[in-house]
Amino acid sequence: MRAQVDLTGKVVLVAGATGGVGSVASPLLREAGANLVLVARAHDRLEDLAASMGIPDSQCLLHAADLRDPEQARSLVIRTIECFGRIDVLLNLVGSWAPGKVTSTTDERWLDQLETNLFAPFYVIREAVPHMPDGGVIINAGNAEPVEGKGGQLAYAVAKGGVHTLTRSLALDLKPRGIRVNAIMPRNIDTPRNRALQPNADPTAWPKPEEVAQVLLFLASPAAAVVSGALIPVYGRS
């Protein structure tokens, strides 16, 4: 049975809305009554997602952007404020994965992993925080890799470790305003992309996107009012 979460009238910005988790979390947020700002690089995929939810234009803003670019992050927030006046909840779900040990990590891969997994969420947070009311919520996407250290994915692990530090530092900095900052830490999530990237793995123990989305919904809700600075494992049985 799903927990009943009430986000009526809240403005929720979902960066990475068309990804494996974002595309599932967005309808749940809508069911909870939120106004949505859906962000991804491909506008046509955003249109498909919005159409599948049947959400009125007055309650949904679609914005195509590459958030690795700080100017595009700034434009996103400006447009959000013009449309809704504030940001109550920010979900940073943009990310990418690439393998590589130190000697095989090229400059391009190093920068790509840092820009996608760490810089992009930072740019959006930096622009959004001045427009968040006291009591707002930020949720980032971390990973188990920096904690468990399986190896073989150096740039990714460093970037996600940065997300963990960013989350905890922000939680302290924004504590006086009551803005809660948390991160989820999956190992793997059962998405088509992850199955394709790991064809020899057994995905049956991986958490489903719907299960991870429920954790996001909880963290966005008043039920999680006492949770901040947490790195929350969403491992399932993996």
N, C-alpha and C positions, 0 to 999 in steps of 0.2 A: 504493500500500500504506500502510495506517495505521500510524503509530508505536505501539508497544506501551507504554502508560503504565499504571503501577500506582499507584492511589490507594486501595488496599484499606484499609478502616477509617477513611479520612479523612472528616471532616465538612465538606461543601462547601455553603455558603449561596449560592444563586443568586437575586439580586434582579432581577426582570424575567424570571422563568423562562418565561413564556408568550409572550414576544416572539419576533421572527423568528429571532434568534440563540439566545436562552435556551432555546427549545423544542427546538433541535437540539443544543445543548451539553449539556443535562441528560441525555439518553440516553447520550451518549458518556462523561460522568462516571460514570454508573451502570455502564456496561460496564467502566470502569476500576476498579470496586470501591468507589466512594465511597458514603457515607451522605449523603443529600441533604436540604437544607432549601429547599423551593421556594416562592418568594414572588412574588405578583402581587396586583393589586387585586381580581380576580374569582375567587372560590373555585371556581366550577364549572369554569372553564378549568384551574385547578390539578388538580382531580379528573380531568379528561379526560387531562391530560398524564401524571399518575401511572398512570392505568389503561392508557395506551398502552405504558408501560414495564413493567408487571407487577411493580412493586417492592413488597416487603412493607412493611406499615405500620411495622414495627420499624426499617426502614432509610430511612424517608422521612417528613418532617414537612411538611405543607402549611399555609401561613400567609397569609391574605389581609390586606393592609395597604396603606395609602397612605403611602409612606415620605417624602413631603414633610412629614409631621407628625412632629416629633421624638419625641412620646410613643408613636406607633405603631412607630417604629424601636426604641425602648427595649423595648416589649412583645415585639417580634419576637425580639430577642436574649435576653431573659429566658426566653422559651419555648424557644428553641433550647438554651440552657444547661441548662434543666430536662430536656430530652429527651436531649441528647447529651453535655453536660458541657463542650464546647469548640467552637471554630470554627477549622478548619485552613486553609480557603480561602474567601475572600469574593469573589464575582463581582458587581460593580455594573454591571448591564446595563439599569437603568431609564433611560429617556430619551424625549424628544420633540423634534420639529423644527417650527419656525415661521419663515416668511419675514418680512421687514420691515426697511426702512431707518429711520434715526433719527426722522424726522418721522412715520412711520407706525407706530412701535412704541408701542402703548398701555401704560399702567401695568399692565394685566392681563397682557398678553403678556410684558412685561419680567419681571414677577414669576414668571409660570408657567415661563418658560424657565430662570430661575435656580433656582427651587425644584425643578423636575423633574430638571434635568441636573447641578446642582452641589450644592444643599443636601441633596437626598435621599441621594446617596452619602456625603456628609460625615456626616450623622446616623447612618447605619448603621455607618460606620467608627468613629466616636467611641464607639459602644456596644460594638462587636465587639472592638476592639483589646485591652481588658483581659482578654478571654477567649480570646485567640489564643496558642497556644504559641510559644515561640521557634522560628523557622524557618517561620512561617506565611506565607500568600500573600494579597495583595490585588490584584485586577485591575479597573481602571476602564475605562469606555468614553469615550474622547476622540473627536476628529474632526480631519480635515485642514483644516477651514475656518479655524481661528485661525492656522494655519501658512501657508496658501496665500492666504487673504484674497480669496475670490471676490466678496464683498460681497452685499448684499441680504438678509442674515440676521443682523442685528446682535446681537440678544439671544442667539440660539443660539451665535454665535461667541464672545461674551463668556463665556457659561456654560461652553462646552467649553474655552476657554482657561483658565478657572478650574480645570477638572478636570486639565488638564496641570500647572498649578502645584501643585495639591493632591497629585498623584501624586509629583512630584519632591520636594516638601517632606517628604511622609510617608516617602519612601524614605530620606531623610537622618535624620529623627527616629527611625525604627524600625530603622535599621541596627544599633545595638548589640544588638538582640534577634534579628537575622537575619531579620526579617520583610521579605519582598520585596514591593515595590509597583511595578506597571507599568500601562501603559494601552495599549490598541489604538487606532489612528487610521484608521478607514475614511473614504473619501469617500462612497460609496454602497454598500449591500449589497442584493443582489437579493432583496427581500422583496415580497410582495403590496402591503404598505402603501406602500413606496417607489415601486413602479410606479404606484400610484394617485395619489400626490402629484406625480409627475413624468411625466405621460402622454406628453410629447413627447420624453423622453429615450430613449437607446438602452441598455437594461440588459444587453446581451449581454456587455459587458466588465466588468460589476460582479462582484465576488466573491460566490460563493454562501454562504449561512449556514453550510453544512457546512465550507467552507474556513476561514471565520473561526473557527468552533468548534474546529477543529484547532489553531489558534494559541492559543486560550484553554487548551486541554488541555495543550499544551506548556508554557505559562507556569505552569500550576498544578502541573506535575510536577517531580520532582527534576532532570530533564534541564536545567531552566532555573535551576539553583541559583546561577549567577553573574550572572543578569540581574536588575537592580533599578534603578528610576528611569528606565526606558526608555519612550519613546513610539514604539510600533511601527506603522509603516504597514501597513495591510491593504487596499491599493488594487486588487489584481488588475491588470487592464489598463485601468482607468478613468483 
